[in-house]
Amino acid sequence: MEEKTQQLHLKQIDGEPVFRIHLFENQEMVDFKLGEQFTVEDADGNPLIKNIKSNLRWRVKIKSANPGKVHYYLVLYETFDAKRAEERLAVARKIAPEARILTLGGEIFLNNKKINSNTKYTIVVGEYSSELAAKRHIKRFRPEFSPRVEKAIAQPGTGEIEIFDAEYENSAETANAVRIVPKDFNAKIKLYNIRGVDEILQKEYYKDHVYNGTIEFRIDPQGRLMAISELPLESYLKRVVYSEIGTELPLEFSKSLAIVCRSEVMARIGHKHLGAPYDMCNWGHCLRYYGDDFEDKNIEAAIEQTRGQVIVARGLIVDTYFNLICGGHTEDASGVWEIDEAPFFHGKYDWTETPKEFANLQDEDTVRRWIHARPEAWCNLKGRQVPDSLEKAKQYFRWEVNYSRRELEEIIRKKTGEDLGDLFDVVPIQRGASGRLKEVELMGSLKNYRLRGELSIREALAYDYLPSSCFYVEKEMDETGTPYLFTFVGAGQGHGVGMCKTGGAVMAMEGHTCEQILNHYFEDCNLESIYKMGQ
């Protein structure tokens, strides 16, 4: 394969890279208020209304719109090794001759200095019209691959946008996008009654949001309004750290999370949201970025004291992973994703030493004892006084989920498209270093069906997702010996790779430094500043 390495020169303000974050879309109109001085610009940054100081509400609405186009595709495999990509592509093409390699990322430049190289080769297939259509093809590629669905914007929405204040003293019309640019990037802009959807309850809700930096409103692919936050990296990270873990946590933990998040952002430039007018989204697919109004002196200090610091290995910025609570043992990256393993992403016991009786969590009997034992671990919160931000993690160190057989059969039919008949058992096939299941077999009266991949297993066996794939299954039988109740007994929440946020916070509460926390979760890594890197 001929390697095509592109150069990505980052936009910057005062030497900091600038990122664009997708906030929401599918809005009919948006009202906002910004008490500080600001300017209204068009899509190209040309002023429409200058130097406004207004305590009035403003409204942005669509005057006319032409919807764009999106398509969905399956990601089969990712690697930074071109040769390995070709090898896996040959396997994929035996299943789907149209499989192809997307070359993402490239050489990253900041202030005309090269600070990273993150060229990644991604094997993909399909241009499906909907997410559901893409999901219907997933089983074609199992068990050779563990596909996931991604979305690309093939054609952006276009149209005319109006903006005006409540008294209509100031107004403007412009094509495709309008930008609200505060004089001070720290100024807060309040957005009113933004419509969202609770995916679990399938209900709409409305909520006010507060953000910093420039807000850009654009025509989305549905022909409605989307909003994008544009701001410098360090300002962006303050809200990310808050959104990922909350407030009132120790400074040393906030510093470690800031470094991990900064590393992830800088390592993933150009890897996600193909064709989109933004770099990152605001949920767990990228990094959480909530529109809450908050203040936390430790977060402020953490960003300032770690300014520019990223985790570096072999001269490259590490794509660091983290999870809410690992359950006592982190997982290998290759135990979760179709991705090359890195030495600093090997799973490890989340404590000062590994108990000999739990050294092999790939063994079924050991996993059962491990889950029942609730062993000592940094993320075991039993008996510990913790801030409110960590309270939600308590329910996930060990957990149980129950489904009747009929419920679980219907979930499986809905999630996989497979009718197994009467479900007899969920049989573990392969586990990773943390005991998380990598493959299971569903035993039914009509057929058996194998599930491969941590996220696929969690999704297929729950209305939403099981907290993690580190679980075993208990069954209650009727008089015929057929299961009528399935109980999933498990440990941890999330994929378990990289830094356990709960464990890291407890380490800081017990006196460990930022460097000690990072050295515990990431091995063979060093800290460097992106503002001092480059050649």
Buried (B, 14 or more C-beta within 10 A) or exposed (E): EEEEEEEBEBEBBEEBBBBBBBBBBBBEEBBBBBBBBBBBBBBEEEEBBEEBEBEBBBBBBBEEBEBBEBBBBBBBBBBBEBEBBBEBBEBBBEBBEEBBBBBBBBBBBBBEEBBBBBBBBBBBBBBBEEEEBBBEBBBBBBEBBBBBBBBBBEEBBBBBBBBBBBEEEBBBBBBBBBBBBBEEBEBBBBBBEBEBEEEEEEEEEEEBBBBBBBBBBBBBBBBBBBBBBBBBBBBBBBBBBBBBBBBBBBBBBBBBBBBBBBBBBBBBBBBBBBBBBBBBBBEEEBBBBBBBEEEBEBBBBBBEBBBBBBBBBEEBBBBBBBBBBBBBBBBBBBBBBBBBEBEBBBBBBBBEEEBEEBEBBBBEEBBBBBBEEBBBBBBBBEEEEBBEBBEEBBEBBBBEBEBEBEEBBEBBEEBBEBEBEEBBBBEBEEBBBBBBBBBBBBBBEEEBBEBBBBBBBBBBBBBEBBBBBBBBBBBEEEEEEEBEBBBBBBBBBBBBBBBBBBBBBBBBBEEBBBEBBBBBBBBEBEBBBBBEBBE
